[in-house]
Each structure stands twice: as C-alpha cells, then as structure tokens.
Amino acid sequence: MSGDSAPLSLFGDDEPPRPLADRLRPRVLEEVVGQDHLLAPDAPIGRLVGRGQMVSTILWGPPGCGKTTIARLLAERTHLAFEPLSATFSGVADLRKVFTAAQRRREIGQGTLLFVDEIHRFNRAQQDSFLPYVEDGTIVLVGATTENPSFELNGALLSRCQVFVLRRLDGAALETLIDRAEADAGRPLPLDDDARAALVAMSDGDGRYLLNMAEQLQALPEGTAPSARRGWPRRSRSARRSTTRPRRATTT
C-alpha cells in the first residue's frame, strides 16, 4: 500500500440516516403547518416577526405540533443565537453557562434566544434563575410545555412571558405532512383511501407520530402494507397527551 494512502475507516464515512421527521422539519416559518392562528402575518407571533423582534414566550401545546421547530425558526428569523436546552437533562450549571455566553454575545451586539423544552420540569428555584436575564434582555426565553403553564410555572416567570397556545394538527395539516413524506420518498404511501384516513385519525394531531408511521410504511415489502380492513396497530392511550385551556393565555 502506498505510504500516502488515506487510512480506511472501519465504519465508513457515511452518517447514519436521519429520521424522516427530522429530514422534513420546516426550514422557514411559512412551512410550519397547523398553527396559522399564531404564525400568519396578521397573527400574534407573525406580527412580532414582521417587526423583526421577539419577546419571551411560552409555547403550550400537545406533542408533535411544532413547538421546537417554531422556536428554532423564530431565532433564525429574528437573527438571534439559538441556545437549546431540555429541562429533563439540564440543571443550574447548564443554565449558568448559557447565561454567561449570552452576556458575552450581548457585549458585541448579538442577542440570544434560549429555548427550554419541557420547561415545566424545572423547579421553582431554577425557574427563578431566568428572571434577571429575561428582565434585562440578556436572553429571549422561549419555553415549550405540554402542561398548563398557569399551574406548572411560577407567577413571576409567567408575568414576564406571553403564553401562546398551539393546536393539535388538524386533518388538512396532517395530509400536508403525508404529501411531503411521499414527495421525499418519490412515491405514494402504500395505502388505500380508507387506510390513509385511518393513519390520519390514529395520529391524533401528532405530526411527529404520523411521520414516524409513514417512514415505517415506506420500508414495508410490497404487498404487506396495512389496510383499513386488516386493521392498524392501536396507539396506546398513554401516548396521547391531552391539554386543557389555560387560565392565562396570551394570543393577541
């Protein structure tokens, strides 16, 4: 073997394939489906974006409705550095690192959007740690939650944020996601009309769940796809997360 030959990798150079739901993640706000009541140009978040500004916000909605995607796209549209954290895996030390980095960015004129997924999992002391940085504009906080923020977030933090309620994806939005999945694959899903309708119904407004199911269907051998007559595997009730109307929700 030549001395200047590049060594071969045992695992190759190809990255693992990304899940369909990640590949089809919207790249601009206009591609987000099912949330026009918030994102349309004359809607609350749409008006903020149109003015090129963002305020600290709580996005309250069920799983798979686009909370994380919306936060990332808002950071891009308003030219803020995007800092994502999950309250499930992060603690005070992680928050301090983000706050320090945000303060440094602010010194050179760069703002920071801190996205906290499952923000209701932070305890009261952790929630209080956001207050001075939200108050002085060091960070724009965008928290995502499936739980009623009036019950799960403390009043001091809520008073500094606007709460926007996201909806479960309706049938039209889910059909749009199916169309995108079919365009990505270059072929229709192997479903008859009744089975396609059953897939939409079973997704229960969860776009991520629908795309995961579509990816499994695309991988099935020919002739083995389910039909409405054969029946679908039932989605467990524990997979469905219901939300109730908030006591305090800002949508204007």
N, C-alpha and C positions, 0 to 999 in steps of 0.2 A: 504494500500500500504506500502511496506517495506520502512523503513527510508533511506536505502542506494540505493534505485532505482534511476536510472538516469531520470531526467525530460524529458518529451517528447516534441519535437519541434513542434510548430503549423504548420510549413511549411515542416517538414521532413528534412532529411539530404542530399537528392539528389540535385545536382546542376542542373540548367536549361540546357537542351541540347544545345550543341554548334552547330552553323550553319554548314552545310556541307562544305562550302568553307573554314571555319576555321579548321574543322577536317582534311581536305585533304591538308592543307598547307604543302608544301615540308619541309622535315626535314633536308635535305642536298642539297647542290647546284646542285648535279647531278640529283635531281628530278625536278628541275625547267625546264619547257617546253618552247620552242619557242624562246629562247634567246641564242642559241649556238654561234651566231656570237660574243657574248661578254664573255660567260662563259666556252666555250670549253677550254681544256688545252692550246691550241695554240692561243687562242683569248685574247684580251687586259686584261679583268678582270681575266680570267683564269691564265694568266701569272703572274699577281700580286699575286694571291692567291698561286700559285705554289712556289713563292719565300717567302711566309709567311709574306707579307707586304700589306699594304693598303694605298692609298693616298686619299686625299679629292676629292670628286666626286659629280657630278650632274647626276642623272638618269632622263632622259627626255623620257617620253613615255605616251601612252594613258592609260585610266583606265583599271584595270584588267589584266595588263601584267606582274605583279610580282615585282614591284619596292620595296614595303615594305618587302616582303619576302626575296628578294635578299639582302637588307641591313642587315636584322637580321642574315642571314646565313653568310654573309661576316664577321660580328662581331665574330660569333662563330668560323669560320674557322681561323681567324687571332688572336684569343684569346684576343679580346678587349671587355671591358664592353659596353653593348648596352644601350644607352640612347635615347628613342624615344620621339619626340615632334611633335605636329601638329601646324603649323603656324596659323591655323584658330583659335585655342583656347589658344595659348601661347603668352606671352609678354616678355618684357625685364627682369622682375623679375624672370620668369621661366628660362630664359637663364642664368642669373647670378648664380642661384642655380646649374645648370648643370656645368657651368664653374668652380665653387668652388669645386664641387665634383670631377671633372676631375683633377684639380690641386692636390687635396689630393691623388687621385689614382696614379698620376704621381710620387709623392714623394716616393711611395712604389713600383714603377716599373710597374704599371698597366696602360695600355693605355685605351682610351675611344673613341668609335665610336658614335658620335651624329647623329642620323637620324632625319631629319626635313621633315615631309610630307607637301606638298603644299608650299614649301619654297618661291615660288614667291609671296605669300601673305604677307611676311614680307616687311616692308617699307625700304627705303634706310638706315636709321639710325640703324634699327635692323640688317640689313644685315652687316653693317659696324662693328657691335659688335663682329662678328665672327672673324674678320681679325687677331687680335693679337694672338688668341688662335689656329687658323689654322696655322699661320706663325711659331709659336714656337713649334708646335707639341703637344700642350696640348690636342687637340681633333683632330680626323679624322672626318671631316664633310662629311656626305652623305645626299644630298638634293634630294628630289623627286618632280618632277613637270610635269604637263601636258601641260605647256605653253613653248613657245620658250624662253630658258634662255637668249639668246642674247638680247631679248627685256625686259625681266622681272627681270633680276638680274644685279646688278651693275658690272662695269668692274673690279673693284678691287677684288671682290669676285671671279668672273669668272677666273681671271688670276691665282688664287691660286687653282683652281679645274680643273679636267678633266671632260669633258662632254661626257657621253655615251648615245647613242640613242637606246632605247628599241623599239622593233617592236610589232605591233598588233599580237596576236596569230593566226597562220595560221590554216588551216583545220586539218592538222595532229596533231598539239598541242591540239586543242580543242577535237578531237577524243580521244586523250590520257586521257584528263580530264574526258570525259564521261566513258571511261573504268574504271577509278579509282572510279568514283561515283558508277558504277554498282558493282564493287568489294566490296566497302564499304557496300552497301545495301545487297549484296549476291544474287542479281537478276538483270536481264537486265531492262533497262528503258522500259516502256510500249509504245514503238513507232515502227511503221513500218519504212522501209528504207527511204521512202520519208520524213516522219516526222522527222526522225533523221537528215537528211541532212538539213531540214528547221531549226531545232534547231541550228545547227552549223552556218548556214548563218545568222540567226537572232541575234546571239551573237555578230556578228561584231567584232571579235577578242578580246572580253572581257571575260576572263576566270571566273571572279567572277560572272558575269551575267549568264553565262552558268551553273555554279554550283548551283546558286540560282534557276534557272528554273528546273534543274534536281531534286533538292530537292522537289520542288512543284509537279513535275510529280510523284515522288515516293510516295507522300502522297495521290494521287488521288484514289478513289474507283475503283475497277476493272471494265473495260469496258467503262471508261469515259475519257481515255487519248485522246489527240488530234491526228489527222492525218493530212497529207498534204491536203487531200480533205476537211476536215472540216475547215481547216484554223487555223492559230495561231493568238493570240493577237499581234498586231503590236507594235513594240518597237518605242517609240516616238523619233523624231529626236533630241529633247533636251537631250536625254540620251546618244547620240553619241558625243564624243569629238574628233574633228579632230586636228591633229598637222601638222605643215609644217616643211620642212627641216630647220635646224638651220644655221645661218650664221657661227657659230663657233661650231664645234662638234669634239671631240677627240675620235677616235675609234682605235687608234693604240698605 
